[in-house]
Amino acid sequence: MPNDSPGGVLEELRRRIDRIDRDILDRVAERRETVAQAFEWKAAQGSSLVDRERELRIRFERRAWGLDLGIPVDEVDRIVDLLLQSSHRRAASTLASAARRPQRLRPGDRVAIVSPSWGGPSKFPVVYERGLRALRERFGLEPVEMPHVRADADWIASHPQARADDLHAAFEDDTIHGIIASIGGDDCVRVLPHLDATRLSMHPKVLLGYSDTATLTTWCHQLGFVTFNGPSVMAGFAQLDALPPEAESHIREVLFSPRERTELRPFPWWTDGYPDWIDSANSGSVRAHQSHRGEWSWLQGHGVHKGRLFGGCIEVLEFVKATPYWPHAAFWDDRVLFFETSEEAPEITAVVRMLRNYGSQGVFDRITAVLFGRARSYPDGDKRDLEHAIGSVISGEFGQAALPIVCDLDFGHTDPQWILPLGVTIEIDCDRRALALIEPAVE
């Protein structure tokens, strides 16, 4: 007979709640397994692991379902957030194990030249053509100029869709083996909404650039393939005749000759930018050679640490924060985060505030190390102050006193610069004070 006593009714209700909770957890487990299968299938097919439009549809649809069932929107949103966080963790795990390496470059390969940001080739064609010549004569590559690469800079600025069209065409042309940015700028972020993630991810190939191109390299890496932070046609390749031979050798090591281990060594000397390009005689020149201070600045850390590279110009990464193109929390697990400052030499207080944002996101709790490129256009005293500020934020304000931090490294807006492949594992030996890529960046 039913137990109609107050205690009996309550116990029956509690048993029903328990059964419902178990049913919910069973379905969550089923969902997790199905999500895992979906990501594995996408990785095998070379499809984009990230579908922001679907996430938006999920949020709207689930809200509608909740309203039909009488569940408040804020409760539905919290449930959906938890489900999507689980999916993001699975996506990050899949990306960690399945980030596809593009094919190596070989002499004779066709490489697309694009202007995803500023239309620099139209302003300084002599510098641009010198960079194209370096690709042909030094590396045996065949530059393929995409339709809008030389378009007037003002026109380029007004037509982000045209820049996206060039990128789509370059990725989808199977006769093209690499894509190199002509130069940086400040508004490549406007191109991202015009890009089709699937059209890019289905055709992974070497994608190389730095500065403002970081909006593109960081987004494309999240789509599931290795991308490359390094020299552009006009800023890096055009100056190779004036740089030490180790600059060319390093490019070959990373992009042409894959190896299991690539030691990252300081170049013999470095330079802080270029003479004014208004004078065409300066098209391949660099400023005065400067010697290293003795060694890189190892601010903190002990032992050997490893992680997958991710990063770019610190000011440019600010452009994509809080957009659909910014990584989810789980993405940061076991990453080595690298930053470099632009030729604008942001004020130290600005860099501090940018770093505080990463700390507030919990990024410093998840990553394995922080690397900073050599700061351009900073006097030596300001460089030391910048390094002190970096350590104060990460170690002092966010309590990460054991997180390795290395500064004044050979990448960023000074020349020559390393090519850092996003998604490839780097080893940081704090005791030996050595850095190395410990897997090939290309196939």
TORLUMMAR-943317 format. One record per residue (C-alpha): x negated, y negated, z negated; residue in three letters. Coordinates in steps of 0.2 Angstrom, whole numbers, plus 5000, padded with zeros to 4 digits. Layout:
BEGIN
XYZALA
...
! end
This chain:
BEGIN
500050005000MET
499449825004PRO
498649734989ASN
499749584987ASP
498849514972SER
497949354973PRO
496249434972GLY
496749564985GLY
497349434998VAL
495749344996LEU
494649504998GLU
495549545014GLU
495249375021LEU
493449385016ARG
493349555025ARG
494049475041ARG
492849335040ILE
491449455038ASP
492049555053ARG
492249395064ILE
490449345059ASP
489749515064ARG
490649495080ASP
489949325083ILE
488149385079LEU
488449535091ASP
488949415105ARG
487449295101VAL
486249445102ALA
487049495118GLU
486949315125ARG
485049315120ARG
484749475129GLU
485649415145THR
484749245144VAL
483149345144ALA
483649445159GLN
484149285168ALA
482449205165PHE
481449365170GLU
482449375186TRP
482149185190LYS
480249215186ALA
480249365198ALA
481149265211GLN
480049115210GLY
481649015205SER
481648865194SER
481648915175LEU
482548745171VAL
484248695177ASP
484748525169ARG
486348515179GLU
486948685172ARG
486548625154GLU
487648475157LEU
489048585164ARG
488848695149ILE
489048555137ARG
490648485145PHE
491448655148GLU
491148705130ARG
491848545124ARG
493448575134ALA
493548755127TRP
493348695110GLY
494748565112LEU
495948705118ASP
495548805103LEU
495748655091GLY
493848645086ILE
493148475084PRO
491948415097VAL
490548385084ASP
490648565079GLU
490648625097VAL
489148515100ASP
488148585086ARG
488548765091ILE
488048725109VAL
486448645103ASP
485948805094LEU
486348915109LEU
485348805121LEU
483848795109GLN
483848985109SER
483848975128SER
482448845128HIS
481348955117ARG
481649095129ARG
481148985144ALA
479648925135ALA
479149105132SER
479449155150THR
478449005156LEU
476949045145ALA
476849225152SER
477349195170ALA
476749015175ALA
476349055193ARG
474649005199ARG
474548925217PRO
473448995230GLN
471648935230ARG
471148805243LEU
470048855257ARG
469148765271PRO
470348745285GLY
471848725274ASP
473148595278ARG
473548485263VAL
474948355262ALA
474548175257ILE
476048095248VAL
476347925240SER
477547975226PRO
477247805217SER
476447655224TRP
476147625242GLY
474247595240GLY
473747655258PRO
474747515266SER
473747385255LYS
472047455256PHE
471947565271PRO
470047575272VAL
469947645254VAL
471347775259TYR
470447825275GLU
468847845266ARG
469747975254GLY
470448065269LEU
468748075277ARG
468048155260ALA
469348285261LEU
468948335279ARG
467048315278GLU
466648375261ARG
467948515258PHE
468448555276GLY
470248525273LEU
471548455285GLU
472548315278PRO
474348305284VAL
475048135281GLU
476848145276MET
478048025285PRO
478047885272HIS
476347895265VAL
475747735274ARG
477447645272ALA
477347465266ASP
477147465247ALA
478747355245ASP
479747475256TRP
479147625246ILE
479647545230ALA
481347525236SER
481547695243HIS
481247835230PRO
482347955240GLN
481047935255ALA
479647985243ARG
480648135237ALA
480948185255ASP
479148185258ASP
478848295243LEU
480248415248HIS
479548435266ALA
477748465259ALA
478248595247PHE
479348685260GLU
478148685274ASP
477248855272ASP
475748795283THR
475348675269ILE
474348745255HIS
474148585244GLY
474848415240ILE
473748275234ILE
474348105229ALA
473647955238SER
473647855222ILE
474547815206GLY
475747675202GLY
477147645189ASP
478747715195ASP
478647895201CYS
479947925187VAL
481247855199ARG
480847995211VAL
481248135199LEU
483148125200PRO
483048145219HIS
482048305218LEU
482848475220ASP
482048585207ALA
482348745216THR
481548685232ARG
479948645223LEU
479848795212SER
480148915226MET
478548855235HIS
477148835221PRO
475548755228LYS
474148645222VAL
474948485216LEU
473548355212LEU
473548185205GLY
473448085189TYR
474047925181SER
475847895186ASP
475848055195THR
475948135178ALA
477848115179THR
477748235194LEU
476448355188THR
477248375170THR
478948405178TRP
478448525191CYS
477448625178HIS
479048645168GLN
479848725184LEU
478648875182GLY
476948845190PHE
475248775187VAL
474948595192THR
473348485192PHE
472948325183ASN
471448255193GLY
470848135206PRO
471848055220SER
471448015238VAL
471047835234MET
470447845216ALA
469247995215GLY
469048065232PHE
468647905241ALA
467147875229GLN
466348045230LEU
464847975240ASP
464447865225ALA
464747995211LEU
463548125205PRO
463548295215PRO
464348375200GLU
465948295204ALA
466148385220GLU
465548545212SER
466848535199HIS
468248515211ILE
467648665220ARG
467548765204GLU
469348735199VAL
470248725216LEU
469248835228PHE
468348965218SER
469349045204PRO
468449115190ARG
468849195173GLU
467949055164ARG
467448885169THR
466448785156GLU
466948595155LEU
465348505154ARG
465048315153PRO
464548235170PHE
462748155170PRO
463447985170TRP
465147895171TRP
465847735178THR
467247615172ASP
468247585188GLY
467847505205TYR
467447345212PRO
468847245220ASP
469547325235TRP
470047165243ILE
468247165250ASP
468247325261SER
466447345258ALA
466947405241ASN
467947545248SER
466847685242GLY
465947595228SER
466047615209VAL
465547505195ARG
463847515185ALA
463347685179HIS
463547715161GLN
462747845150SER
463647955137HIS
463547905119ARG
462648075115GLY
464148195114GLU
466048195114TRP
466948125099SER
467448275088TRP
468648195076LEU
469148355066GLN
469348535068GLY
468348695064HIS
468248865073GLY
468948915090VAL
470648865096HIS
471548915112LYS
473148845120GLY
473948805137ARG
473548635144LEU
474948505145PHE
474848315146GLY
474348155157GLY
474247975155CYS
474947925138ILE
475847775144GLU
476647865159VAL
477248005148LEU
478247875139GLU
479247845155PHE
480048025154VAL
480348035135LYS
482248065131ALA
482548105150THR
483048275157PRO
481248285163TYR
480548295145TRP
480048465137PRO
481148545124HIS
480448575107ALA
479948755109ALA
478948715125PHE
477648635114TRP
477148795105ASP
475348845107ASP
474948695119ARG
473448595120VAL
474048415122LEU
472948305132PHE
473048115134PHE
472147975143GLU
472447785144THR
472647685160SER
471647545167GLU
472747425158GLU
471947475141ALA
473447475130PRO
473347395113GLU
472847515099ILE
474447475090THR
475447535106ALA
474447695106VAL
474847725088VAL
476747695091ARG
476647825105MET
475847955095LEU
477047925080ARG
478447975092ASN
477548145096TYR
477348165077GLY
479248125074SER
479748255087GLN
478748385078GLY
477448405092VAL
475948405081PHE
476648545071ASP
476748655086ARG
475248625097ILE
473448695094THR
472448545098ALA
472348365105VAL
471148305118LEU
470948115123PHE
470048065139GLY
468747925140ARG
469647765137ALA
469447645152ARG
469147455150SER
468847465131TYR
467247395123PRO
466347525112ASP
466947445096GLY
468747455102ASP
468447645107LYS
467947685090ARG
469447595083ASP
470547685095LEU
469847855089GLU
470047805071HIS
471847765074ALA
472147925083ILE
471548025068GLY
472447915056SER
474147955064VAL
473948135067ILE
472948185051SER
473448045039GLY
475248005044GLU
475848185050PHE
474748285039GLY
473848385052GLN
472048375045ALA
471548545053ALA
472148505070LEU
470648495082PRO
470548315090ILE
469248285103VAL
469048115111CYS
467948025124ASP
468148175136LEU
467748175155ASP
469548155162PHE
470748005165GLY
470447835173HIS
468547845172THR
467447935186ASP
467048065188PRO
468448165180GLN
468848345177TRP
470348425185ILE
471448495170LEU
472648625176PRO
474348615167LEU
474848785160GLY
473048865160VAL
472248915144THR
470848815137ILE
469648865123GLU
469048735111ILE
467548785101ASP
467448655087CYS
465848735079ASP
464848745096ARG
465748585102ARG
466148665119ALA
467648675130LEU
468048805143ALA
469548855154LEU
469649045151ILE
470749095165GLU
470849055184PRO
471948905189ALA
472248965206VAL
472449135214GLU
! end
